[in-house]
Amino acid sequence: MLAKRNVLKRPLLTEKIAFLQDINNQYGFVVDRGANKIEIKRAVEQKYQVTVKSVRTMRVRGKVKTLGRFSGKRADWKKAIVTLIPEDHIEMAENV
């Protein structure tokens, strides 16, 4: 089992996540690749003092990038979409 401080890496701030926040009260996070839904739920509830309704996860493959004659691959990562109960709200970077 992972430590709670290692499960959540950073919030995911994109236009699609901002739309989900307004419509469905869902928030996105970049999480550890070995974390499961139960660990993600506990980490979000402890860090933000909210009640999590559901968690969806997906693994994202890193892109292959080429710069001149050199090629490489970005790292694979995992993201989680967390749905909160309607009464709760997370203050992220809304002033940006």
Sequence and secondary structure as in RCSB ss.txt:
>XXXX:A:sequence
MLAKRNVLKRPLLTEKIAFLQDINNQYGFVVDRGANKIEIKRAVEQKYQVTVKSVRTMRVRGKVKTLGRFSGKRA
DWKKAIVTLIPEDHIEMAENV
>XXXX:A:secstr
   HHHHEEEEE  HHHHHHHHHH EEEEEE TT  HHHHHHHHHHHH   EEEEEEEEE   EEEETTEEEE  
 EEEEEEEE TT     STT 
